[in-house]
Structure formats: C-alpha cells, structure tokens
Amino acid sequence: EYHAYVGKIVYSILGSYSHKIDLQGVVNQIFFTLWHKANKIDPSKSVTIKGYLGTLARNTAINEKKKCIPDY
C-alpha cells in the first residue's frame, strides 16, 4: 500500500545517486526496519504508519546519501 509513497521519497533524495545506490534495496531496508520496530510504535501518540514510514524513508535516504558524498 505504501511502496510507491516510500519510493517517491527515496527517489527524490537519492535519484542523482541511483548509479551508486540500489534504490529498491533502500526501500526494502525501510520496510524491514518498520517490521522490526512495529512493536515500538505507540498508536496512542497519533502516529500513523504513513507518517512513520515517511520519516523513516527520509532519514534512511539521507543517511545513504551521506555514505556516498565522500566518493565525490
């Protein structure tokens, strides 16, 4: 349901690095992280899955981008 949403966020941040980074691998990593942290998400704090995934996607993509910057 949220694959396209997460993919757009990742591509918007890492699109220019797509020759060095497997974008689908980053998207998969995001969903894997969500799966492992699902028990820590507190629904009483009004956190939506979409919002959580958006934040996770942004932060993960930025971290991947930082790993590539020294290559340039």
N, C-alpha and C positions, 0 to 999 in steps of 0.2 A: 504494500500500500504506500509506503514512504520511500521506496527506492529512487524514484525519479526526483523527488524533493531533495534527498541527500545527495544524489548525483549532481544536481544543478549547483548545490553549494560547493561541493568538492571541485567541480569543473571551473566554477567562477574564480576560485582561489588558485588552483593548480593547472589550469588549462595551458598556460605557457610552458609548464614544466612536464607536459604529458609525454615528451620524448624520453624523460628520465624516470618518471614515476608511473607505475601501473595504477591508473585512476580507479579501475574496478577493484583492485586489491585494497585500496584505501577505503572504498565504500564497504567492502566486505569486513574490513577491520572495524569499522564504525558499528555495524550491526552485531559483530561478535562482542564488542565491548558492551553494547546495550544488553545483550543476552547475559553476560556475566555480572552486570551491575543492576539487573532488573529488580532484585530483592532490596536494593538500597534506595529505590525511587519511592518517595513518600507521596501518595496521591492526595493526602490531606493538605499538602502545601500548594495545591493548584498547579502542579507541574504536569503539563501534557506530554505525551510521548513525542508529538511532533516538535514541541519546543525543546525538549531534552535532546532529541536527535539533531535538531538544527544547531544547537550549541556544541554538541559533541562533534558534529561534522565540521563546523568552523574551526574549532580548536585543533582537531586532528589534522585537518588540511594545512593549517598554519604551521603546525609542528613539522609536518612532512616538507613543507616549503623551506623551513629553516635548515633542514638537513641538506638541501640542495644548494643553498646560497653559497657555501664555500667552494663549490665546484665552478662557480663563475668567477 
